[in-house]
Amino acid sequence: MASGQNQAGSATPTYEELQAQHRGHEKRLQELSNKAWLTPDEELEEKQLKKLKLSLKDQMTHLRRAAS
């Protein structure tokens, strides 16, 4: 396997991969916020997505600092 490739869980994700995941979570959160009300499952999903987004942002910040 080349060093630039990434398999699930086998290597540190790239900044671009983290950014794509962050955008996907943001899109889903926007879909949820457009609803008049959320089911209990959707409320849980919203909370989990917010935590995941924050974690991704932290990882992206770490990668940026490590690259500079």
VMD Tcl script that draws the C-alpha trace (Angstrom):
set ca {
  {0.00 0.00 0.00}
  {1.31 3.44 -0.90}
  {1.76 5.91 1.96}
  {-0.80 8.36 0.52}
  {-3.60 5.80 0.48}
  {-6.00 5.29 3.33}
  {-8.07 2.28 4.33}
  {-10.73 2.48 7.00}
  {-8.99 2.60 10.34}
  {-5.55 1.74 9.04}
  {-4.04 5.20 8.66}
  {-4.52 8.76 9.75}
  {-7.16 10.42 7.55}
  {-6.07 13.28 5.35}
  {-7.22 16.85 5.88}
  {-9.39 16.55 2.77}
  {-11.06 13.39 4.07}
  {-11.79 15.03 7.39}
  {-13.12 18.11 5.63}
  {-15.43 15.98 3.45}
  {-16.81 14.20 6.52}
  {-17.29 17.56 8.27}
  {-19.23 18.88 5.26}
  {-21.39 15.74 5.19}
  {-22.27 16.14 8.86}
  {-23.01 19.83 8.31}
  {-25.35 18.97 5.43}
  {-27.24 16.43 7.54}
  {-27.49 18.89 10.45}
  {-28.95 21.45 8.06}
  {-31.54 18.91 6.91}
  {-32.48 18.24 10.52}
  {-32.70 21.95 11.35}
  {-35.12 22.47 8.46}
  {-37.64 20.13 10.07}
  {-40.47 21.56 12.14}
  {-39.77 19.00 14.87}
  {-37.42 16.09 15.45}
  {-38.15 12.57 16.56}
  {-36.21 11.32 19.60}
  {-33.92 9.38 17.24}
  {-33.30 12.51 15.17}
  {-32.54 14.52 18.32}
  {-29.96 11.90 19.29}
  {-28.53 11.92 15.77}
  {-28.26 15.71 15.89}
  {-26.32 15.59 19.18}
  {-24.00 12.88 17.86}
  {-23.36 14.78 14.62}
  {-22.48 17.94 16.52}
  {-19.95 16.01 18.62}
  {-18.50 14.34 15.52}
  {-18.19 17.68 13.74}
  {-16.34 19.16 16.69}
  {-14.00 16.17 16.82}
  {-13.32 16.46 13.09}
  {-12.59 20.16 13.43}
  {-10.12 19.40 16.23}
  {-8.42 16.78 14.05}
  {-8.21 19.20 11.12}
  {-6.69 21.85 13.38}
  {-4.13 19.33 14.64}
  {-3.19 18.38 11.06}
  {-2.83 22.04 10.05}
  {-0.57 22.77 13.01}
  {1.53 19.65 12.38}
  {2.00 20.65 8.73}
  {3.26 24.15 9.56}
}
mol new
graphics top color blue
foreach p $ca { graphics top sphere $p radius 0.5 }
foreach p [lrange $ca 0 end-1] q [lrange $ca 1 end] { graphics top cylinder $p $q radius 0.2 }
display resetview
